[in-house]
Amino acid sequence: MSYKEKYNEWINNPYFDEKTRQELLSINDEKEIEDRFYTDLEFGTAGLRGVIAAGSNRINIYTVRRATFGLANYILKNANSEKDRGVVIAHDNRHMSREFCIETANTLAACGIKAYIFDSLRTTPELSFAVRNLNAIAGVVITASHNPPEYNGYKVYWEDGAQVMPHIASAITDEINSIVDYSTIPTLTDENKDLVVKLDEKEDTDFIEAVKTQVIRKDLIDKFGKNFKIVYTPLCGTGNVPIRRALKEIGFENVIVVSEEENPDPNFSGIEYPNPEDKKALVRGINLAKEVGADLVIATDPDCDRVGVAVKTLSGEYQMLTGNQIGGMLTNYIIEGRKEANRLEENPVLIKTIVTSEFGADIAKDNNIDVLNVLTGFKFIGEKIKSFEETKSNSYLFGYEESYGYLVGTHARDKDAVVTSLLIAEMAVYYASNNMSLYEGLIKLYEKYGYFKEETISLTLKGIEGIAKIKDIMTYFRENHINEINNSKVVDFKDYLKGIDNLPSANVIKYFLEDGSWLAIRPSGTEPKLKFYIATKGNTESDAIKNVDGIRAFVDSVLEKLV
């Protein structure tokens, strides 16, 4: 069916409501109509993500219903005897999130599958926890993470609490693609409405209690936590209630919240890009920290699975830490703390992604702890946790990725900003008890292990033309034999599309240079972006920065020719 035929179907079929019809009729730009209907919104590696609007290539109640019917059919065909275990659904603060949550629950119930829903917004890590805590067969969270306000999304989790693995995602995609006629999707009736079950506060308490068990040096928090000043912002998302509760119950009583960003807001209160990786998103938090003299600034993204940190430097200014820096410092803190408390389990393993720097890995190896690299996507870390539990061969120490996602403990199987915020605050108190700031602690680690510097370049290429351009750029880097970057010889080239290093096939390429630097390139799995990851290490900070600048200049020079 052509995009025009699909458009006409949506405006003429009485299945689609009048509001949808009027929205579509108001479009005067043929290019816009084409973009909304030239394809169906893709169910990617774990779900949907797109702009909220009418159309088959947008996220709306109809595409959510269709995705849910596909998920339901997969469950009924592959886990029918388990369907009574139900599916847990959570949602964030975005536009239409509650509506999409209800549509998901009602469609599952209409298919005879129990659907658990919360009374209001909840974090992604709590959803991951709840799937296992309730022994559910699957989970869904309605969120577009840190995307701009016009986006929303739909992520699917399996019974282990991790996002669905590629083979399950592929099978669900096949089920969704087989649904051509939206009117065949079942609707809720009086007969099955009782299959929608509302969860109570017990689930929240169970989650917080599980998070609190990960604290390592409770005695230090008891001694210093009461007066340790923390500025926190949930960036108008889901983190406000659980993070403040966890911090307070464990002993951090001096937590000051950025008032403009405290309450859930689908427009994010003037924050252009609610991403704790972005310094602009922390401007209010840092300004408040300067005003009140806080020791630490913590920010979490809308669904509270990523966390960013700003710390006071020697000059008194506040500097954001990168995901690689936070991950490396937490690796060191967890290892030292657990050794001290005699809580380091046998055969511990640090897990990180292939685009994460070697900072944490070098610290782990120095402590005789194995390091495992996985593909980008926290589900691959969750998969390894499950494997460790099944085989009893190793124990999970800590897992993280450079994009500000970390998991301490195994209560969840996705990145968790609640437990991470707690451990970061504890780590900051530990350094403060030794008359050091987190920043000074970072420098001390750099002095021991070398100065690590990284940079990520994100190239946004939207629409049909953007998809083609991303493909062309990947082909260029894949097929042109580049022998030298930044005056350093390329000593190894890895194309992960070939399924190497005991990893599934993935559209990622990576250049390893003679000086220890590397450059990785991959399309984003959730946004119309191509990402370039630069990682270097130097004997001094200036050496490392110089190497980053040189590799970035190389990337810029190539993109000038291709874009």
C-alpha positions as CSV (number, residue, x, y, z in Angstrom):
1,M,0.0,0.0,0.0
2,S,1.4,3.4,-0.9
3,Y,1.7,6.2,1.6
4,K,-1.2,8.0,-0.1
5,E,-3.4,4.9,0.1
6,K,-2.6,4.6,3.8
7,Y,-3.3,8.2,4.4
8,N,-6.7,7.9,2.7
9,E,-7.5,4.8,4.8
10,W,-6.9,6.7,8.0
11,I,-9.1,9.6,7.0
12,N,-11.9,7.5,5.6
13,N,-12.1,4.5,7.9
14,P,-14.6,5.1,10.8
15,Y,-12.2,3.0,13.0
16,F,-10.0,6.1,13.4
17,D,-11.6,8.9,15.5
18,E,-12.7,12.3,14.3
19,K,-9.8,14.1,16.1
20,T,-7.3,11.9,14.2
21,R,-9.1,12.6,10.9
22,Q,-9.1,16.3,11.4
23,E,-5.4,16.4,12.3
24,L,-4.6,14.5,9.1
25,L,-6.9,16.7,6.9
26,S,-5.2,19.8,8.2
27,I,-1.8,18.8,6.8
28,N,-1.0,20.9,3.7
29,D,2.5,19.6,3.1
30,E,2.7,16.6,0.9
31,K,6.2,15.8,2.3
32,E,4.7,15.7,5.8
33,I,2.0,13.3,4.7
34,E,4.6,11.1,3.0
35,D,6.8,11.0,6.1
36,R,3.8,10.1,8.3
37,F,2.8,7.2,6.1
38,Y,5.6,5.9,3.9
39,T,6.4,3.3,6.5
40,D,5.1,1.9,9.8
41,L,6.7,3.1,13.0
42,E,9.5,0.6,13.4
43,F,9.4,-1.8,16.4
44,G,13.2,-1.7,16.9
45,T,15.4,-3.7,19.3
46,A,13.1,-3.2,22.2
47,G,10.0,-1.2,21.1
48,L,8.7,1.9,19.5
49,R,9.9,5.5,19.7
50,G,8.6,8.4,17.7
51,V,6.9,11.8,17.5
52,I,3.4,11.9,18.9
53,A,1.0,12.5,16.0
54,A,-1.5,10.8,13.7
55,G,-0.1,8.4,11.1
56,S,1.4,4.9,10.8
57,N,4.9,6.3,11.2
58,R,4.1,8.1,14.4
59,I,3.3,7.1,17.9
60,N,-0.4,7.4,18.8
61,I,-3.2,5.3,20.4
62,Y,-3.5,3.2,17.2
63,T,0.1,2.3,16.7
64,V,0.3,1.5,20.5
65,R,-2.7,-0.8,20.2
66,R,-1.1,-2.5,17.2
67,A,2.2,-3.0,18.9
68,T,0.4,-4.4,22.0
69,F,-1.7,-6.8,19.9
70,G,1.5,-8.0,18.4
71,L,3.1,-8.5,21.8
72,A,-0.1,-10.3,23.0
73,N,0.0,-12.6,20.0
74,Y,3.6,-13.4,20.7
75,I,2.9,-14.3,24.3
76,L,-0.1,-16.4,23.4
77,K,1.9,-18.3,20.8
78,N,5.1,-18.7,22.8
79,A,4.1,-18.6,26.5
80,N,0.4,-19.3,26.5
81,S,0.6,-21.4,29.6
82,E,2.4,-18.5,31.3
83,K,0.0,-15.7,30.2
84,D,-1.8,-15.7,33.6
85,R,1.4,-14.3,35.1
86,G,0.5,-11.1,33.4
87,V,2.3,-8.0,32.0
88,V,3.4,-5.0,34.1
89,I,3.0,-1.6,32.6
90,A,4.5,1.7,33.7
91,H,4.7,5.1,32.2
92,D,6.6,8.4,32.6
93,N,5.4,12.1,32.5
94,R,5.2,12.6,28.8
95,H,2.3,13.8,26.7
96,M,-0.1,10.8,26.2
97,S,1.9,8.5,28.5
98,R,-1.1,7.7,30.7
99,E,-3.3,7.2,27.7
100,F,-0.8,4.9,26.0
101,C,-0.5,3.0,29.3
102,I,-4.3,2.5,29.5
103,E,-4.5,1.5,25.8
104,T,-1.8,-1.1,26.4
105,A,-3.5,-2.5,29.5
106,N,-6.9,-2.7,27.8
107,T,-5.6,-4.3,24.6
108,L,-3.8,-7.0,26.7
109,A,-6.8,-7.6,28.8
110,A,-9.0,-7.9,25.6
111,C,-6.6,-10.7,24.5
112,G,-7.1,-12.5,27.8
113,I,-3.8,-11.4,29.4
114,K,-3.7,-9.9,32.9
115,A,-2.3,-6.3,32.9
116,Y,-0.8,-4.7,36.0
117,I,-0.8,-0.9,36.0
118,F,0.4,1.7,38.6
119,D,-1.9,4.5,39.8
120,S,0.4,7.1,38.2
121,L,3.9,7.5,36.7
122,R,6.8,5.3,37.8
123,T,10.4,4.9,36.9
124,T,11.8,2.5,34.3
125,P,14.0,0.6,36.9
126,E,10.9,0.0,39.1
127,L,9.2,-1.5,36.1
128,S,12.1,-3.8,35.5
129,F,12.1,-4.7,39.2
130,A,8.3,-5.2,39.3
131,V,8.4,-7.7,36.4
132,R,10.4,-10.1,38.4
133,N,8.9,-9.2,41.8
134,L,5.4,-10.0,40.5
135,N,6.7,-13.0,38.4
136,A,5.1,-11.5,35.3
137,I,5.8,-12.9,31.9
138,A,6.6,-9.4,30.4
139,G,6.6,-5.7,31.0
140,V,6.0,-2.5,29.1
141,V,7.2,1.0,29.9
142,I,5.8,4.1,28.1
143,T,8.7,6.5,27.7
144,A,10.9,8.2,25.3
145,S,13.6,8.6,27.9
146,H,15.5,11.9,27.4
147,N,14.0,12.8,23.9
148,P,12.4,16.2,23.4
149,P,8.8,16.7,24.5
150,E,7.2,15.9,21.2
151,Y,8.4,12.2,21.5
152,N,7.1,9.2,23.3
153,G,7.9,5.5,23.2
154,Y,7.0,2.0,24.1
155,K,9.7,-0.4,25.5
156,V,9.1,-4.1,26.0
157,Y,10.7,-6.3,28.8
158,W,10.7,-10.0,29.2
159,E,10.3,-12.2,32.3
160,D,13.9,-11.7,33.4
161,G,13.2,-7.9,33.8
162,A,15.5,-7.0,30.9
163,Q,14.5,-5.4,27.6
164,V,13.6,-8.1,25.1
165,M,16.5,-9.7,23.3
166,P,16.9,-9.3,19.5
167,H,15.3,-12.7,18.7
168,I,12.2,-11.9,20.8
169,A,12.0,-8.4,19.4
170,S,12.3,-9.8,15.9
171,A,9.4,-12.3,16.5
172,I,7.2,-9.5,18.1
173,T,8.0,-7.4,15.0
174,D,6.8,-10.2,12.8
175,E,3.5,-10.4,14.8
176,I,3.0,-6.6,14.6
177,N,3.8,-6.5,10.8
178,S,1.1,-9.1,10.2
179,I,-1.6,-6.8,11.6
180,V,-2.7,-4.9,8.5
181,D,-6.3,-4.1,9.5
182,Y,-6.4,-2.0,12.8
183,S,-10.1,-2.8,13.3
184,T,-9.2,-6.5,14.0
185,I,-7.5,-5.5,17.2
186,P,-9.7,-6.7,20.1
187,T,-11.3,-4.1,22.4
188,L,-12.0,-4.3,26.2
189,T,-15.3,-5.7,27.2
190,D,-17.1,-6.2,30.6
191,E,-16.1,-9.8,30.4
192,N,-12.3,-9.1,30.6
193,K,-12.1,-5.7,32.2
194,D,-11.2,-7.3,35.6
195,L,-7.9,-8.5,34.0
196,V,-6.6,-4.9,34.4
197,V,-5.2,-4.8,37.9
198,K,-4.0,-1.7,39.7
199,L,-0.9,-2.1,41.9
200,D,-0.6,-0.6,45.4
201,E,2.2,1.1,47.2
202,K,3.7,-2.3,48.3
203,E,5.5,-2.5,44.9
204,D,7.1,0.9,45.6
205,T,8.3,-0.1,49.0
206,D,9.7,-3.4,47.8
207,F,11.7,-1.6,45.1
208,I,13.1,1.0,47.6
209,E,14.1,-1.7,50.1
210,A,15.9,-3.6,47.3
211,V,17.8,-0.4,46.3
212,K,18.8,0.3,49.9
213,T,20.5,-3.1,50.3
214,Q,23.2,-1.9,47.9
215,V,24.6,0.7,50.3
216,I,28.2,-0.2,51.2
217,R,29.3,2.1,54.0
218,K,26.2,2.9,56.0
219,D,28.3,4.0,59.0
220,L,29.7,6.8,56.9
221,I,26.2,8.0,55.9
222,D,25.1,7.8,59.5
223,K,28.0,10.0,60.5
224,F,28.1,12.6,57.6
225,G,24.9,12.1,55.5
226,K,22.6,14.3,57.6
227,N,24.6,17.5,56.8
228,F,25.9,16.6,53.4
229,K,24.3,19.0,51.0
230,I,22.9,17.6,47.7
231,V,21.1,19.5,44.9
232,Y,18.8,17.1,43.0
233,T,16.7,17.6,39.9
234,P,14.4,15.0,38.3
235,L,14.2,17.2,35.2
236,C,10.4,17.2,35.5
237,G,10.3,13.4,35.3
238,T,9.6,10.4,37.4
239,G,12.6,10.4,39.7
240,N,11.5,12.9,42.3
241,V,9.5,10.6,44.7
242,P,11.7,7.5,44.7
243,I,15.1,9.2,44.8
244,R,14.2,11.6,47.5
245,R,12.6,8.7,49.5
246,A,15.7,6.5,49.0
247,L,18.1,9.2,50.0
248,K,16.1,10.2,53.0
249,E,15.5,6.7,54.3
250,I,19.2,5.9,54.1
251,G,20.3,9.0,55.9
252,F,20.7,11.9,53.4
253,E,18.5,14.6,54.9
254,N,19.9,17.7,53.3
255,V,18.6,17.3,49.7
256,I,17.5,20.5,48.0
257,V,15.4,20.0,44.9
258,V,15.3,22.4,41.9
259,S,11.8,23.8,42.3
260,E,11.2,24.6,38.6
261,E,12.0,21.0,37.7
262,E,10.5,19.2,40.7
263,N,7.1,18.2,39.4
264,P,6.2,16.1,36.4
265,D,5.8,18.2,33.3
266,P,5.4,16.9,29.8
267,N,6.9,20.1,28.4
268,F,9.9,19.9,30.8
269,S,9.6,23.4,32.1
270,G,11.7,25.1,29.5
271,I,14.4,22.4,29.4
272,E,15.2,22.0,25.7
273,Y,16.6,18.5,26.0
274,P,15.9,16.7,29.3
275,N,19.1,14.7,29.1
276,P,21.5,14.6,32.1
277,E,24.3,14.2,29.6
278,D,23.6,17.7,28.4
279,K,25.2,20.5,30.5
280,K,22.3,22.8,29.5
281,A,19.9,20.5,31.3
282,L,21.8,21.1,34.6
283,V,22.0,24.9,34.5
284,R,19.4,25.4,37.1
285,G,20.8,22.7,39.3
286,I,24.3,24.1,39.1
287,N,23.1,27.6,39.8
288,L,21.1,26.4,42.8
289,A,24.2,24.5,44.0
290,K,26.3,27.7,43.9
291,E,23.6,29.6,45.8
292,V,23.3,27.1,48.6
293,G,26.9,25.8,48.6
294,A,26.0,22.2,47.8
295,D,28.7,19.5,47.6
296,L,27.0,17.6,44.7
297,V,24.5,18.0,41.9
298,I,22.5,15.0,40.8
299,A,20.1,15.0,37.8
300,T,18.0,12.1,36.4
301,D,16.3,11.8,33.0
302,P,12.5,11.7,32.7
303,D,12.1,7.9,33.1
304,C,14.9,7.8,35.8
305,D,17.2,5.3,34.3
306,R,20.1,7.7,33.5
307,V,21.9,9.9,36.0
308,G,24.2,12.9,35.6
309,V,26.5,14.5,38.1
310,A,28.1,17.9,38.6
311,V,30.9,18.3,41.2
312,K,32.8,21.2,42.7
313,T,36.3,21.6,41.3
314,L,39.4,23.0,43.0
315,S,38.5,26.5,41.7
316,G,35.0,26.3,43.3
317,E,33.2,26.0,40.0
318,Y,31.0,23.0,39.2
319,Q,32.0,20.6,36.5
320,M,29.9,17.8,35.0
321,L,31.4,14.3,35.1
322,T,31.1,12.2,32.0
323,G,29.4,8.8,32.0
324,N,32.8,7.2,31.6
325,Q,34.2,9.1,34.6
326,I,31.2,8.2,36.8
327,G,31.4,4.6,35.7
328,G,35.1,4.4,36.5
329,M,34.8,6.0,39.9
330,L,31.9,3.8,40.9
331,T,33.9,0.7,39.7
332,N,36.8,1.7,42.0
333,Y,34.4,2.6,44.9
334,I,32.5,-0.6,44.8
335,I,35.6,-2.8,44.6
336,E,37.3,-1.0,47.5
337,G,34.2,-0.8,49.6
338,R,33.2,-4.4,49.2
339,K,36.7,-5.6,49.8
340,E,36.8,-3.6,53.0
341,A,33.4,-5.0,54.1
342,N,34.3,-8.5,52.9
343,R,31.3,-8.4,50.5
344,L,33.2,-9.1,47.3
345,E,31.6,-12.3,45.8
346,E,33.6,-15.0,44.1
347,N,34.6,-14.6,40.5
348,P,33.2,-11.0,40.1
349,V,32.9,-9.5,36.6
350,L,32.6,-5.9,35.5
351,I,30.4,-5.5,32.4
352,K,30.6,-2.6,30.0
353,T,29.7,-1.8,26.4
354,I,32.1,-1.8,23.5
355,V,31.7,2.0,23.2
356,T,32.6,2.6,26.9
357,S,36.1,3.7,27.7
358,E,38.7,1.5,29.4
359,F,38.9,3.6,32.6
360,G,36.7,1.3,34.7
361,A,38.1,-1.8,32.9
362,D,41.7,-0.9,33.8
363,I,40.7,-0.4,37.5
364,A,38.9,-3.7,37.5
365,K,41.8,-5.6,35.9
366,D,44.3,-4.0,38.4
367,N,42.2,-5.6,41.1
368,N,42.2,-9.0,39.3
369,I,38.6,-8.7,38.3
370,D,37.5,-9.9,34.9
371,V,35.9,-7.5,32.4
372,L,33.3,-8.4,29.9
373,N,32.4,-6.3,26.8
374,V,28.9,-6.3,25.4
375,L,27.0,-4.5,22.6
376,T,25.4,-1.2,23.2
377,G,22.1,-1.6,25.0
378,F,21.6,-2.4,28.7
379,K,19.6,-5.6,27.8
380,F,23.0,-7.2,27.0
381,I,24.2,-6.5,30.5
382,G,20.9,-7.9,31.8
383,E,21.4,-11.0,29.7
384,K,24.8,-11.6,31.3
385,I,23.4,-11.2,34.8
386,K,20.8,-13.9,34.0
387,S,23.6,-16.1,32.6
388,F,25.7,-15.7,35.7
389,E,22.8,-16.7,37.9
390,E,22.0,-19.7,35.8
391,T,25.5,-21.1,35.4
392,K,26.9,-20.0,38.8
393,S,30.2,-19.4,37.0
394,N,30.6,-15.7,37.9
395,S,29.1,-13.0,40.0
396,Y,28.0,-9.6,38.8
397,L,30.0,-6.8,40.2
398,F,28.7,-3.7,38.3
399,G,27.6,-2.8,34.8
400,Y,27.5,0.5,32.9
401,E,27.6,2.3,29.6
402,E,29.1,5.6,28.7
403,S,25.7,7.2,28.1
404,Y,25.1,7.6,31.8
405,G,23.4,4.3,32.5
406,Y,24.6,2.2,35.5
407,L,23.3,-0.8,37.5
408,V,24.5,-1.6,41.0
409,G,22.9,-4.8,42.3
410,T,20.6,-7.2,40.4
411,H,17.2,-6.1,41.7
412,A,16.6,-4.6,38.3
413,R,17.9,-5.7,34.9
414,D,18.1,-2.3,33.3
415,K,20.0,0.8,34.2
416,D,18.8,2.3,37.5
417,A,19.3,6.0,38.4
418,V,17.7,5.5,41.8
419,V,20.3,3.1,43.1
420,T,23.1,4.9,41.3
421,S,22.1,8.2,42.8
422,L,22.3,6.6,46.2
423,L,25.8,5.1,45.5
424,I,27.1,8.4,44.0
425,A,25.9,10.3,47.1
426,E,27.6,7.6,49.3
427,M,30.8,7.8,47.3
428,A,30.8,11.6,47.6
429,V,30.4,11.3,51.4
430,Y,33.3,8.8,51.5
431,Y,35.6,11.3,49.7
432,A,34.4,14.1,51.9
433,S,35.2,12.1,55.0
434,N,38.8,12.0,53.6
435,N,38.8,15.7,53.0
436,M,38.4,15.3,49.3
437,S,35.8,16.2,46.7
438,L,34.6,13.8,44.0
439,Y,36.6,15.8,41.6
440,E,39.8,15.4,43.6
441,G,39.0,11.7,43.8
442,L,38.8,11.5,40.0
443,I,42.1,13.2,39.6
444,K,43.7,10.8,42.1
445,L,42.5,7.9,40.0
446,Y,43.8,9.5,36.8
447,E,47.2,10.0,38.4
448,K,47.2,6.2,39.1
449,Y,45.7,4.8,35.9
450,G,46.4,7.5,33.3
451,Y,44.2,10.4,32.0
452,F,41.2,9.2,30.1
453,K,39.4,11.5,27.8
454,E,36.4,10.8,25.6
455,E,34.0,12.7,23.2
456,T,30.8,11.6,21.5
457,I,29.8,13.3,18.3
458,S,26.1,13.0,17.4
459,L,25.1,13.7,13.8
460,T,21.3,14.2,13.5
461,L,20.0,13.1,10.1
462,K,16.1,13.0,10.0
463,G,13.6,11.6,7.5
464,I,14.0,9.3,4.6
465,E,17.0,11.2,3.3
466,G,18.7,11.0,6.7
467,I,18.3,7.2,6.9
468,A,20.0,6.9,3.4
469,K,22.8,9.3,4.4
470,I,23.5,7.4,7.6
471,K,23.8,4.2,5.6
472,D,26.1,5.9,3.1
473,I,28.4,7.2,5.8
474,M,28.6,3.7,7.5
475,T,29.4,2.2,4.1
476,Y,32.2,4.7,3.5
477,F,33.9,4.0,6.8
478,R,33.4,0.2,6.4
479,E,34.7,-0.1,2.9
480,N,37.5,2.5,2.8
481,H,40.7,1.1,4.2
482,I,41.8,3.9,6.7
483,N,45.4,3.2,7.8
484,E,46.1,6.2,10.0
485,I,44.1,8.6,12.2
486,N,45.6,11.6,14.0
487,N,49.1,10.5,12.9
488,S,48.6,7.2,14.7
489,K,48.6,3.9,12.9
490,V,45.4,1.8,12.8
491,V,46.4,-1.5,14.4
492,D,43.0,-3.1,14.3
493,F,39.6,-2.7,12.7
494,K,36.5,-4.4,13.9
495,D,33.3,-4.7,12.0
496,Y,30.7,-6.0,14.5
497,L,28.2,-6.6,11.7
498,K,30.1,-9.8,11.2
499,G,29.2,-11.1,14.6
500,I,32.7,-11.1,16.1
501,D,34.1,-11.4,19.7
502,N,31.3,-13.8,20.6
503,L,28.8,-11.0,20.2
504,P,25.6,-10.8,18.1
505,S,25.8,-9.0,14.8
506,A,25.5,-5.2,15.2
507,N,26.0,-2.2,12.9
508,V,29.1,-0.9,14.7
509,I,32.6,-0.4,13.5
510,K,35.7,0.4,15.6
511,Y,39.2,1.5,14.8
512,F,42.0,0.8,17.3
513,L,45.1,3.1,17.1
514,E,48.7,2.4,18.0
515,D,48.7,5.1,20.7
516,G,45.9,3.3,22.6
517,S,43.1,5.5,21.3
518,W,40.0,4.2,19.5
519,L,37.2,5.5,17.3
520,A,33.8,3.7,17.1
521,I,30.9,4.5,14.8
522,R,27.3,3.4,15.1
523,P,23.8,4.6,14.2
524,S,21.6,5.2,17.3
525,G,19.0,2.6,17.9
526,T,16.4,5.1,19.2
527,E,17.0,8.4,17.4
528,P,17.8,9.6,13.8
529,K,21.5,10.0,14.7
530,L,24.9,8.7,13.7
531,K,27.3,8.5,16.7
532,F,31.0,8.7,16.7
533,Y,32.8,7.7,20.0
534,I,36.3,8.9,20.6
535,A,38.3,7.5,23.5
536,T,41.9,8.3,24.4
537,K,44.4,7.9,27.3
538,G,47.4,10.0,28.0
539,N,50.1,10.4,30.6
540,T,48.8,13.9,31.2
541,E,45.5,15.5,30.7
542,S,46.8,17.7,28.0
543,D,48.1,14.7,26.1
544,A,44.7,13.0,26.2
545,I,42.8,16.2,25.2
546,K,45.2,16.7,22.3
547,N,44.5,13.1,21.0
548,V,40.7,13.7,21.3
549,D,41.0,16.9,19.3
550,G,43.1,15.2,16.6
551,I,40.6,12.3,16.1
552,R,37.7,14.7,16.1
553,A,39.4,16.8,13.4
554,F,39.7,13.6,11.4
555,V,36.0,12.8,11.7
556,D,35.1,16.4,10.8
557,S,37.2,16.3,7.7
558,V,35.5,13.1,6.5
559,L,32.0,14.4,7.3
560,E,32.7,17.6,5.3
561,K,33.0,15.4,2.2
562,L,30.0,13.1,2.9
563,V,27.3,15.3,4.5
